[in-house]
Amino acid sequence: MKFLQLVFESFRFAWQALRANLLRTLLSLLGVTVGIFSIIGVLTMVDSLEANIKNSLSSIGEKTIYVDKFPWMFGEGDYPWWKYFQRPRPKYSEYQFLKERIKNANAITIMDYSLANAKYENSSFDALCHGITAEFNLITEVPVIEGRYFTEQEINSGQSVAILGGEIYNTFFPDGNGIGKNIKIKGQKFTVIGTQEIKGKQLVDVGGNPDQKIYIPFLKHKRMFSSGNLYGMIQLQAYEDDENMVALEGEITGLMRTVRGLRPTQEDNFALNRPDAAANALSSVFSSLRVGGYIIGAFALLIGGFGIANIMFVSVKERTNIIGIQKSLGAKNYFILFQFLFESVFLCVLGGLIGLLLVYLISFIDLGSLDLILTSGNMIVGLFIASFIGILSGIIPASQAAAMNPVIAIRSK
């Protein structure tokens, strides 16, 4: 009860000081507000960007390895694309070779994609025609909300069936009655057997926007686009208990070197790419951005801290007589100390809350595929920093007030 009474009295004094010098207080709070806004704003932006990228990477397959001709490279240095350009791209026969012999993979698929014009009656759409095999949906998310996925027979025989991305389906069939209807892709007739839910544009997606894709059997795609392109790749997924995927990588390397007839002295003419490796490589970038946010916000908080400290020194001077009366009535030094320290923390937390409110309001701004989310963790960080600044700014003025001689304090004007 005594502690609650102390908190209540300190809050009342702080509120009275705020109301008595409203303009001065608000101007001093501006530094804290800008500092917290800068730090939490950058943290929110970086965290949202990181979450969006990792979510996009997970949507193209968790614990997966892509066998491709081009390696995914992150960091500084030249990218010798001319060297990788000479490599052969993965073939369907290599996919079959791996599928028959691979032991450490939970699923395996080969995929390829090309731009193609799709038509239905008077509607037309330039889509990404994506050729896949039966196990593709075991590795990569294919959220079919209407209709069904491909059967083994449809995949193995390369039948003319298609699953439409949400945007294409809504363009062709705004009334939602497209299952079983026939569309044309590159002039060839296809039966629509399913459609995906709208995912929205993502920051990272192998093959482009999923809402603008059309999935068809790989062999059908191979026959339609016999000239090929540079983007075909084999994708494998490790078993759930294979955390490091070292065994799978080693097995793929050995089998690919065998099927391509590489001698021991020859280097690999293929690349093994992992989405989780890409996420790990980006983590250092996000860490640097967070540090930058703290540095930017620190300057504003430094100014704000001096402003709060100035208010507290003025407040102590204005209330010297009251401090003397409180002490003469039996108030302990810790009561006086806590009273002014609480006032300083209260002011800084108030400025921090205003900064958090500004970040929250900015999160409603439409940034396309990037969704800004102010997390509870960042809010706690913001309030903790504000409280810490309040303690630093108020500890010296509060200590001076607590150390005052009551007789001298009462006589002061």
Secondary structure as UniProt FT lines:
FT   HELIX           2..20
FT   HELIX           22..59
FT   TURN            62..63
FT   STRAND          64..68
FT   HELIX           81..85
FT   HELIX           92..101
FT   STRAND          105..120
FT   TURN            121..122
FT   STRAND          123..132
FT   TURN            134..135
FT   HELIX           136..139
FT   STRAND          144..147
FT   HELIX           152..157
FT   STRAND          161..164
FT   HELIX           166..172
FT   TURN            174..175
FT   TURN            179..180
FT   STRAND          182..185
FT   TURN            186..187
FT   STRAND          188..196
FT   TURN            206..207
FT   HELIX           210..212
FT   STRAND          213..217
FT   HELIX           218..224
FT   TURN            225..227
FT   STRAND          233..238
FT   TURN            240..241
FT   HELIX           246..259
FT   TURN            260..261
FT   TURN            264..265
FT   STRAND          271..273
FT   HELIX           275..318
FT   HELIX           320..328
FT   TURN            329..330
FT   HELIX           333..362
FT   TURN            363..364
FT   TURN            368..369
FT   HELIX           376..402
FT   HELIX           406..411
//
